[in-house]
Each structure stands twice: as structure tokens, then as C-alpha cells.
């Protein structure tokens, strides 16, 4: 996969994500906080009713009443009752997109995507008890499981678009058609690694250093996809230098992004060894 080294390209989206260099106004921040608080209250009410009455027997009116709001308030926040137990996904998707849009130009796109999906893990890890309870509930109710899968698919589409925007499709002459496939497979691998670690953490009751587990899983993805085709490698390779036996020429081979002190040290060692 040939990645473009130029300026970071924003992922396409109909949303206007909040970015670090464009902070929301105080009023906007308060409104967003109130919106999320209401969504979480509705989610808590829905989870309690689903657990006690059962998913099928619970109505939107009952969820709204349990949260102390009107039916129309419920539908301002969620389109259906199955969406009500996933209150944070919309905001998390915006945060993940903001990570992609603000990525430094020198960062490998896979590293950027891995940082982006960490926003999803942070969402689950911030409230372990609720996340574990929700996990158990989605295992029991197929409709909720389908809603969760649909939410995960949104992240995967976001990351796929980002990777597709960061390779040069004209760099390959024989296998041009493979690059979009590789971008999709790489994005899927990042999401799969995240979901594997997340499920294992949830099955354990939300215990353990989930971020460290996630980093180990990402290392496997980077090792597999970080050097695809003529793309950049994930870490600078050491410089190598060879001096001719006649003492006239010193040939040095180094990556363009190798640290200067490393290159100079390699040259000095080669000269001393002549």
C-alpha cells in the first residue's frame, strides 16, 4: 500500500466534528453536556427495564416515563428503543473523526487509525460496570446485538475512508486494483483487533489494563500491514554505511526519516573501521 506523505486529508463526513483547534463555545459545551447527560439517563432507564421486563415487553413510553421525560423527548435523542442503550456512540464517532482530521502529516495512517479507535475503547472503559451490563444484555437480545454491529460498522467505514485517502493509487502499475482492498482489509484488521480485546475485557468483568492489551493487538496489525507494498515502514530502520577498501568513497544508506545523529554515528563507525 503506497501511502501519501503529504498533508493529512480529512475523512469525508456529513458531520462537523469538534477539533482541538476549534473549541466549542461555553454555551455549546453546556448544551452538548446536557444532551449527553439526557441520553445516558434514557439509556440507564432502558437497560433497567430491559433487564427486569425484557426487551420485547418494554415500550418507549415506559423508558421515557422511567427517565422522567415525555415521549417526544426520547425521540429527540434516539430513533428507536434499541438505540437507547448506546448513548455515547455518536459523540465517540465525532471524537474519533477529530483524531483523524488532526493527525500530523508525518504519522503513518495506521498509527492514526489506531489512535482514533482508542476513543471507542475509552468510551467503554470510562464506565466499566455499565459496559459489562450492556455486553451481557446484547448477548441475550439479538436485536440489540444487531444495533451494536451497525454501530461498529460506522467506525469501520470511517477508518476505511481515511486509509483510502492516504495512498497513491497510481504508484502501482501491475496491481492498482489491490490498493483499495488493502485499505479496507487494514481498517477491518484494526477494528477486529479492538473488538477482540474489548470482548475479552468485558467477559472478564471489565478488569485488567485494557489499554496495554489494545497496544499489543495493534502491534500485530502494524507488523502485518505497516510495510504493505511500497508503503512506509512503521519505524525508522537503522542506517548502514560501507567504506571502500581504497579509502576514496564512503557509501551511506539511510532512511530519509532516520535521526541525523544516528546517520552521523553510522558514518563515524564506518570511517573508524576502514
Backbone torsions as a table, in degrees:
resi	resn	phi	psi	omega
1	UNK	NA	120.9	-178.7
2	UNK	-91.0	110.0	-179.0
3	UNK	-90.1	142.5	178.5
4	UNK	-78.1	135.6	-178.6
5	UNK	-90.8	-6.2	-172.7
6	UNK	-74.5	-159.3	-176.3
7	UNK	-61.2	141.6	179.3
8	UNK	-61.5	133.8	-179.5
9	UNK	-100.4	130.9	-179.7
10	UNK	-68.6	144.7	175.9
11	UNK	-69.4	142.9	-179.5
12	UNK	-73.2	136.1	-179.8
13	UNK	-164.1	152.1	175.9
14	UNK	-84.2	-7.3	-179.7
15	UNK	-86.3	165.2	171.1
16	UNK	-117.6	89.7	-172.5
17	UNK	-70.2	151.4	173.9
18	UNK	-77.1	130.2	-179.0
19	UNK	-119.2	156.5	-176.8
20	UNK	-57.7	-31.9	-177.1
21	UNK	-92.5	7.6	176.5
22	UNK	-136.9	70.8	-175.5
23	UNK	-64.6	149.5	177.9
24	UNK	-72.9	158.0	174.1
25	UNK	-70.1	165.2	179.6
26	UNK	-60.6	-41.7	179.7
27	UNK	-64.7	-40.9	178.9
28	UNK	-65.0	-38.8	178.9
29	UNK	-64.5	-42.2	179.0
30	UNK	-64.6	-41.2	179.6
31	UNK	-63.7	-41.7	179.2
32	UNK	-64.9	-40.1	179.4
33	UNK	-65.7	-40.5	179.1
34	UNK	-67.2	-38.6	178.3
35	UNK	-62.0	-46.4	-179.3
36	UNK	-65.9	-37.3	178.3
37	UNK	-61.9	-43.7	179.7
38	UNK	-65.4	-41.9	179.3
39	UNK	-61.5	-40.7	-179.6
40	UNK	-69.4	-35.7	177.3
41	UNK	-66.2	-41.6	176.6
42	UNK	-64.9	-39.2	179.3
43	UNK	-64.1	-42.6	179.2
44	UNK	-62.6	-42.0	178.9
45	UNK	-64.4	-41.9	179.6
46	UNK	-63.8	-45.6	-179.2
47	UNK	-62.0	-40.9	179.9
48	UNK	-63.2	-44.0	-179.8
49	UNK	-69.4	-40.6	178.6
50	UNK	-60.9	-37.1	-177.3
51	UNK	-73.5	-34.8	-176.0
52	UNK	-92.2	-42.9	-177.1
53	UNK	-96.5	-23.2	-173.6
54	UNK	100.3	150.2	-176.3
55	UNK	-63.5	-49.8	-175.0
56	UNK	-63.8	-34.6	-175.8
57	UNK	-81.8	-10.7	-177.8
58	UNK	-90.0	135.5	179.2
59	UNK	-109.3	162.1	176.9
60	UNK	-61.1	-39.7	178.8
61	UNK	-59.0	-39.4	179.7
62	UNK	-68.2	-38.9	178.3
63	UNK	-63.5	-46.5	-179.8
64	UNK	-61.4	-43.6	-179.1
65	UNK	-64.1	-41.2	179.7
66	UNK	-64.1	-30.7	178.9
67	UNK	-87.3	-5.9	178.3
68	UNK	77.5	29.7	179.9
69	UNK	-131.4	171.0	179.1
70	UNK	-83.4	161.8	179.7
71	UNK	-57.0	-41.8	-178.0
72	UNK	-64.7	-29.7	176.7
73	UNK	-66.3	-40.3	177.1
74	UNK	-56.1	-47.9	-175.2
75	UNK	-75.3	-10.2	171.0
76	UNK	-74.4	-19.6	-176.2
77	UNK	-110.0	-31.0	-177.7
78	UNK	-138.5	147.2	179.7
79	UNK	-84.8	-22.5	-177.8
80	UNK	-155.3	169.1	-176.2
81	UNK	-71.1	-28.8	178.5
82	UNK	-69.0	-28.1	177.7
83	UNK	-70.9	-19.0	-171.6
84	UNK	-67.9	-18.7	179.6
85	UNK	-95.5	8.1	175.8
86	UNK	-123.1	68.5	-172.2
87	UNK	-75.5	-17.9	-170.6
88	UNK	-103.1	-7.1	-172.1
89	UNK	-63.9	-40.4	-179.4
90	UNK	-60.8	-47.0	-179.5
91	UNK	-68.2	-35.6	179.4
92	UNK	-68.0	-37.4	177.2
93	UNK	-61.8	-39.8	178.2
94	UNK	-64.5	-42.4	179.1
95	UNK	-65.2	-40.7	178.4
96	UNK	-62.9	-40.3	179.0
97	UNK	-66.4	-36.2	178.4
98	UNK	-63.6	-36.3	176.8
99	UNK	-62.2	-43.2	179.7
100	UNK	-65.0	-44.3	-176.3
101	UNK	-67.4	-27.7	-177.2
102	UNK	-98.6	9.8	-176.5
103	UNK	-64.1	137.4	176.1
104	UNK	-66.6	149.1	-174.8
105	UNK	-62.4	-28.4	-175.8
106	UNK	-83.5	-9.6	-175.4
107	UNK	-77.7	136.1	177.1
108	UNK	-64.4	135.7	-177.2
109	UNK	-54.9	-34.3	178.3
110	UNK	-66.0	-37.3	176.7
111	UNK	-63.8	-39.6	179.3
112	UNK	-62.9	-45.3	-179.8
113	UNK	-64.1	-39.5	178.0
114	UNK	-63.2	-38.6	176.5
115	UNK	-67.0	-37.0	-179.7
116	UNK	-63.8	-43.5	-176.3
117	UNK	-75.8	-15.2	174.4
118	UNK	-62.9	-24.0	176.1
119	UNK	-62.3	-33.0	178.8
120	UNK	-69.1	-44.7	179.3
121	UNK	-62.8	-38.8	178.4
122	UNK	-60.6	-36.1	179.5
123	UNK	-61.2	-45.6	179.9
124	UNK	-70.9	-43.2	-175.3
125	UNK	-69.8	-21.9	-178.9
126	UNK	-66.8	-27.0	-177.9
127	UNK	-138.2	72.4	-173.0
128	UNK	-56.3	-43.7	-176.4
129	UNK	-61.8	-44.5	179.7
130	UNK	-66.8	-40.8	-179.2
131	UNK	-62.9	-41.4	179.6
132	UNK	-66.9	-43.9	179.2
133	UNK	-62.4	-40.8	179.4
134	UNK	-66.4	-38.4	178.4
135	UNK	-60.9	-44.9	179.9
136	UNK	-64.3	-38.9	-179.1
137	UNK	-67.3	-42.0	-179.5
138	UNK	-68.2	-24.3	176.3
139	UNK	-70.7	-26.0	-175.6
140	UNK	-92.8	-22.1	-174.8
141	UNK	-119.3	105.7	-177.3
142	UNK	-55.2	-36.8	-179.0
143	UNK	-62.7	-40.4	178.5
144	UNK	-69.5	-35.8	177.8
145	UNK	-63.6	-40.8	178.2
146	UNK	-64.2	-38.4	178.3
147	UNK	-64.9	-37.7	178.7
148	UNK	-66.5	-42.3	178.8
149	UNK	-61.3	-39.9	178.5
150	UNK	-63.4	-37.1	178.7
151	UNK	-66.8	-42.2	178.5
152	UNK	-62.3	-37.6	-179.5
153	UNK	-62.2	-30.7	178.4
154	UNK	-64.9	-40.8	177.7
155	UNK	-64.7	-43.2	-178.1
156	UNK	-62.9	-39.8	177.7
157	UNK	-64.7	-39.7	178.4
158	UNK	-60.5	-47.4	-177.4
159	UNK	-70.8	-34.5	177.4
160	UNK	-64.1	-44.2	178.1
161	UNK	-59.6	-40.0	-178.9
162	UNK	-64.1	-47.8	-179.7
163	UNK	-65.6	-37.2	177.4
164	UNK	-62.0	-29.2	-179.8
165	UNK	-84.2	1.7	-175.6
166	UNK	-127.2	32.2	168.3
167	UNK	-138.3	157.7	-178.2
168	UNK	-97.0	104.8	-176.5
169	UNK	-68.4	-12.7	179.4
170	UNK	-93.3	1.4	-176.3
171	UNK	-74.6	-23.3	-179.5
172	UNK	-109.4	137.3	-179.1
173	UNK	-101.7	-30.1	-176.4
174	UNK	-91.1	-33.8	-173.2
175	UNK	-126.7	45.3	-178.5
176	UNK	-56.9	-38.0	-176.3
177	UNK	-68.9	-12.5	-177.4
178	UNK	-79.4	-25.4	-172.6
179	UNK	-61.1	-47.6	176.8
180	UNK	-59.0	-37.0	178.2
181	UNK	-62.6	-44.9	-179.3
182	UNK	-63.4	-38.1	178.1
183	UNK	-62.9	-43.2	-179.5
184	UNK	-68.1	-41.0	180.0
185	UNK	-65.8	-40.4	179.3
186	UNK	-64.4	-44.4	178.2
187	UNK	-62.4	-41.7	178.7
188	UNK	-63.7	-37.3	179.7
189	UNK	-64.7	-40.3	178.2
190	UNK	-63.0	-46.4	-179.7
191	UNK	-64.5	-41.6	179.6
192	UNK	-63.5	-42.9	178.1
193	UNK	-60.8	-44.6	178.3
194	UNK	-60.8	-47.4	-176.2
195	UNK	-66.5	-35.7	178.0
196	UNK	-61.7	-48.4	179.8
197	UNK	-65.1	-42.0	-178.9
198	UNK	-61.8	-46.8	-179.6
199	UNK	-62.2	-42.4	179.9
200	UNK	-62.7	-39.9	178.8
201	UNK	-66.8	-41.6	179.3
202	UNK	-67.1	-39.2	178.5
203	UNK	-65.6	-26.0	179.0
204	UNK	-82.4	0.3	-178.8
205	UNK	89.0	13.6	179.3
206	UNK	82.7	25.9	-179.2
207	UNK	-104.4	154.2	176.9
208	UNK	101.6	165.8	-179.1
209	UNK	-83.9	88.7	-174.0
210	UNK	-68.1	-30.7	-179.9
211	UNK	-67.3	-39.4	177.5
212	UNK	-66.2	-38.8	177.2
213	UNK	-63.3	-38.9	-179.8
214	UNK	-66.6	-40.8	178.9
215	UNK	-61.8	-38.8	178.3
216	UNK	-65.6	-39.3	178.7
217	UNK	-66.5	-40.3	178.9
218	UNK	-65.2	-32.8	178.9
219	UNK	-60.7	-35.7	177.5
220	UNK	-67.0	-42.0	178.8
221	UNK	-63.6	-44.2	-179.9
222	UNK	-62.3	-42.0	-179.3
223	UNK	-62.6	-35.4	-177.3
224	UNK	-78.9	-42.4	-172.2
225	UNK	-110.9	-5.8	-174.1
226	UNK	-71.0	-19.4	-178.1
227	UNK	-123.4	26.2	179.6
228	UNK	-62.0	135.3	177.8
229	UNK	57.9	-134.6	-179.0
230	UNK	-100.6	17.3	-177.5
231	UNK	-68.9	173.3	-179.3
232	UNK	-70.3	148.1	171.9
233	UNK	-80.6	163.5	-173.1
234	UNK	-77.4	-25.8	-179.7
235	UNK	-139.6	148.2	-179.3
236	UNK	-58.8	133.1	175.1
237	UNK	-82.9	149.5	-179.3
238	UNK	-64.0	147.4	178.1
239	UNK	-72.6	154.8	177.4
240	UNK	-132.2	141.1	-179.4
241	UNK	-137.6	144.7	178.5
242	UNK	-135.5	128.1	177.9
243	UNK	-99.5	141.2	179.7
244	UNK	-71.8	154.2	-179.5
245	UNK	-70.1	-16.2	-179.2
246	UNK	-90.2	-3.2	176.6
247	UNK	71.0	17.6	-177.6
248	UNK	-100.9	-30.9	-171.3
249	UNK	-132.2	137.8	172.7
250	UNK	-120.1	118.1	-179.9
251	UNK	-101.7	125.1	-179.1
252	UNK	-120.1	132.7	176.9
253	UNK	-118.7	123.4	-179.2
254	UNK	-151.2	153.1	174.8
255	UNK	-69.9	150.0	179.9
256	UNK	-66.5	-23.0	-179.9
257	UNK	-100.9	11.2	176.9
258	UNK	-69.8	142.3	178.9
259	UNK	-60.0	140.9	-177.3
260	UNK	-60.1	-40.8	-179.1
261	UNK	-63.7	-30.9	177.4
262	UNK	-69.1	-41.8	178.2
263	UNK	-62.9	-45.9	-179.2
264	UNK	-64.0	-39.2	179.5
265	UNK	-64.1	-39.2	179.1
266	UNK	-65.0	-41.1	178.5
267	UNK	-63.4	-45.0	-178.8
268	UNK	-62.2	-42.2	179.0
269	UNK	-63.6	-38.7	178.8
270	UNK	-65.7	-40.6	178.9
271	UNK	-65.3	-40.7	-179.6
272	UNK	-66.6	-29.2	-177.2
273	UNK	-87.0	2.7	-177.1
274	UNK	-67.6	NA	NA
